[in-house]
Amino acid sequence: MTATTTAPPLASASARTAHRPPDRLRAWATRAPLLPALVFMIVVTQLPFVATVVISFFDWNALYPKARRFTGVDNYREVLTDADLRHSVWTTVLLTVAVVLASLVLGLVLALLLDRRFRGRGVVRTLLIAPFLVVPVAAALLWKHVLYNPEYGLLNGLLHYVGGPQPDWISDTPLLAVEASLVWQWTPFMMLILLAGLQSRDQQQIEAARVDGASDWQIFRHLTLPHLRRYLELGALLGSIYIVQNFDAVFTITSGGLGTANLPYTVYQTFYQAHENGLASAAGVLVVIGSLVIATFALRVVSSLFREEASRA
């Protein structure tokens, strides 16, 4: 009779854990491939931003580099108190609110139309997305020369055909001209976000409401619109992040004239034309801070959407 001996369970478990790498080492091993991208992002984005913050505390004119001196927060005080800069801030707010609201309303209408089944829906959806794929400068040039030109523009051509007036769109309504080009470009983006929200609705709930006698307006008001609230917030926040920093349309259509100079264009004027590096850096830092505040809310909305989808699954 032979006796068989087996290792205690605790001893075998400890032997296995002895050969297993530590959790911290495994975590670093999985993140190591991302390290070059992280270093590149820090060098390209964060170091220039730190340099901009440092320059913003100096009275630094590029034409007189030896006369620069540390002034503390004087540049920020001037940005917030100068009449021209305050007007550019107000223009930025007005431009952002108008473009985002108009894009959301038009995007919602188009999303509701595309949510219905009809022949050629794929082609129509592709055509409606096309404006968002156009390069921003090319889109601004298209509106400036093809549509707004008072001599050969399409808008005045249509008005001439019906015997209407021949306005100079950019001179008469400069801010509205910039807003219209941005709305045209950003409506497809809002449409895609809201269409994704419409297609994630609970169809059984909608069918139950129809069986109970609810009309289309009641379904939209009490079911669809509350469901789209998060998607509307996401579209508004992402659109605001871009419009706050928009430079292409203002520079291309009006060159910042006629009261259309927003804060990014004012930063450009201060830096490249007035050569005031410190003042332009302070204004740029304020733009970044405003964008970060909006981005923080956008990330919260995105995370809440992910949590809702995970709870449904």
Beta strands, then each sheet from edge to edge (+ up, - down):
strand 1: 58-59
strand 2: 69-70
sheet 1: 1+ 2-
end
